[in-house]
Amino acid sequence: MPGVSFARIPTQETGVLSSVDMPQLNVTMSTATPQQIRAVVDLLKHDPHEDLETVHITVSDSPMINASRRIADIDTDQFVDDAERLRRLGPALDPPARIRWTRDDVPDGALVLYTSEESPEPPIAPTLATIRGALGDVGLVEIIPGKPNLVQDWKIHPPFSADQLQRVNSRLESLPVDISAVTVASGVITDLAVSLRPGQSPETQLGEVVAALGAGPDSPVMLSWGSRNLPRPEGTVHVGGCGYPDPPRVDSLPNEHKTLQQRLREQFDTCPR
């Protein structure tokens, strides 16, 4: 179709045949006009392939900008408008960043920014202001710096004022651990993932984290922890709350991690026992 430079459905090899691995379609339309994007989205929406669930459309190569949506939920006018707004946002970001955007599960939109290893840490407040100027009020902004920083993964539910950012940074800088990811909503920390440091007991470090955060029933925090370079948490405690996933995922934890997690939950969460 006009405006499409590449289209692919990811597949996996099964013997001599290929079968659909992921029910998604990847389309590159970096130089396409809004009308050409509209034509592709309309075709997918009104004549969908039974195996396809999601479309990912690359609307810019420099910077890389990808917009995705579940095909059944696509609003064509909204998708085309989002694509044009994202194209204006890309050159306005400093430092430059790769962009991923979707409205799946977040009706006001979820934006992820990835900066390169050569780029400085994105300034949070100016970056949020730039995003708001281009996209309006979005539901979630995730900022992933390309090189080590105080926080390796910011998840922010705007609004998030400069004063709120200063208070959050002050708390984070006081923590005796490395910060993997932080989620902020209504200007306060709601989720925190940390990497424990060697040389001090995990329980001591986590107790100091809870104290430094000032978390409790009035400001609960879902705290997860692990060791550096491990892909999954070694434990979680909902400090001041009781919002664990149902069913809880503890069976795969080693016994020593289960024991520590249970002690911390008994001490800090509000679940009935």
N, C-alpha and C positions, 0 to 999 in steps of 0.2 A: 504493500500500500504506500501511497505517497507520504513522505516524511519518515518512513521506517527504514533505518539502515541495518538493523539486526533484530532478529526475533528467535527465541529458543525456548523450548520446554525441557527442563532438566530431565535426563533419563539415566537409568542404570542398565548395565549389560546383564542379560539373563540368557546364558548360552549364546546362541547366535542371534537372539532377538533383543530388542530394547523395550523396556516398559517404563511407564511414567513413575518417577521416583518421588517427585514433589508436585502436587497439583497446582502449579503456578506457571505463569508465562512471563518471561523476561523480554522486554522490548526496549530498543534504543531509538530514541527520537530526539537527539541532541539539538538538531537544527530545525525541527518541525515547527510549523506555524500552529497557533491555537486551533485553527480549523482542522488541521491534519490530526492533531491529538484528539480532538472531539470525534472525528470520524472513526478512529481506532477504538476509543472508549465506547462509542455508541454501538459499534459492531459487536464488541465483547458483551455488552449489556443486553442487547436485544437478540443476539444469536449466539448464546454461550455454548462452549464445548462442555459436554457433560463431565469430563475429567478435570476441568480447570476450576480452581477456587479463587485464586489471587492473581492479580497482574502487577508487575513491577515495571514501571516505565522510567528509563533514564532520560531526563529532559535537558540535561546539560553535561558536557564532558569536562569543562574547566570553569569553575570547580565541578566535581562529580555531584550531581543531584539526582536522587532517585525518589519517585513518588509511588506508593503502592496502595492497593485497596482490594478488599474482597469484592469479587465481581458482582455478587448478588446485592451488595450494598452501595454500589457506585452511584453517585449523583453526578451526571456528566458535567453540568454547569459548574458545580463546585470543584470537581477534579481539574477542569481546564483552568479555572481561576486560581486554584492552588498552584498549579504548574507555573503560571505566569508570575505569581508572587514569589515563588521560590527562585525563579530565574533572576528576579530583581534583588532578592536577599543575598544570593551567593557572592556577587562582587562587592557587596557592602560589608561583609564580615572581615574583621581584622583581629587576629590573623585569619587567612583563608582556611576553609574547612570543607571536608566532604559532608554531604547532607543526605539524610534519609528522613522521609516524611510519610506518615500514614494517619488516617482517621479511624482505623480499625481499633475498636475497644476504647478509643478516646475521641468522642465526637468533636471536641474542639481542636483536635490534632495533636500528634506527638512528633516532635522534631529531635533528631539525633545529629550532633555535630562531632566530627572526628578531625582533629588537627594533626599535622605531620610531626615527626620527631624533630624536625628542624625549627618548628614554630615555637614561639613563646607561649606561656600559659594564656588561654583566652581570658580577658578581663570579664568577670561574670556580669557585673552591672551594665557596662556598655553593650555587651553582647545581647543581653536580654532586651535592652532598649531598642537595639537594631532589629531584633526579631519581631518585637511588638510593632515597630513601625512598618514592617513589611507584611506581616501575617495577622496582625491584630492580637487578640487575647487567645493564646494557645493553651491546651490543657497540660502539656508536659514538654519540658526541654531537657534533653540529656546532653551533657558536654563531656567528651572523652579526650583528654589531652594525649598527644602522641608521645610525650616524654614524661619522666617522673615528676610529679608535683605533690603538693600537700594532699590533694584529693585526686584519685585516679579515675573517678566516675561520679559526676554530679547528676542527680536527677531532681529537677526543680519543677514544682507545680506553681506557676506564677499566680498572683504577683509576689515579688520578692524584692523589697526595697533595699536601698544601699545601707540603711541603718540595720535592717534585719540581717543582711549579708555580713556586716561587721560583727554583729553579735555571734552569728554562727561560726565565722572564722575564728573568733576569739576562743570559743569553746573547743573547736577542732585543734587549734594550735596548742591547747593545754593537755591534750591526750597523750598518755605514755605509750602509744602504739602507732603502727602505720595504718593509714586510712585507705581502704580499698574503694569504698563507695558510700555516698551519703545521699539520702532523699530528704528533700525539704518541702513542706506543705504548710500553707498559712504562715510562712516566715519562720518556721521552727523545724528542727530535725525530727523526723518521724522514723527513719530507718538508717542504720549505720552498720557497715561491714568493716571489720578491722583485721589486720594481720598482727599476731602477737610477736613480741620480740624475745629472743633467747636471753637467758640469764636471770629471769624472774618468773615466778610461778604464774601460770595462766589465770588462776583464781584471783591472785593479787592484782594483776594487771586489769582484769575485767572489773573488779571492784572499784579500782581507781577511775576507770572509764565511766562507770555509772555515776560515781560521785561528781566527776567533772562535768558531766552532761546535765546534772540536776534533774534527771528524768524521774517521773513518778506518775501517779494517777492523773494529775492535772496536765502532764506533758509526757505521755508514754512514748517509748522508743523501742522499736524492734531491733535488737542488737544481735548480730551474728559475728562469729570469729573463726579464725583458722590460722594456719601457718603460711608463710610466704611460698608462692609458686604452687599452692594446692588449689585445684579447680573448684572445690566445693567446701562449704562451711563445716567446721568441726562441732558446731553447736549454735543454738539460738536461745535467747531469752527475751520475752516481751516485757521490758521494764515498765512497771506501772499499768500494764494491760493484760489482756488474755485473748489475743487475736491470732493464735497459731493456725496454720493450715489444718484442714480436716480431711483425711486423718493426718495426725502428726507423722513426720518422717524422721524416725529415730532408729528404726530397726537396723539400718545399715551402718550406724555409728559403732566404733569400737567401744568396749565396755568402759574404758577410762574416760572417754569423751561423754558417754551417756551419764556417767556418775557425776561429772563436773556440771553438765547441763542441768541435771535434776537438782543439784544443790543450789545452783544459781536461780533456777525457776522458783524453787521453794522460798528463796530469800527475796526475790525482786518482782515476780509477776503477781497478778491478782486473781489467778484462777482458783475456784473453790476446791478444797481438798477435804 
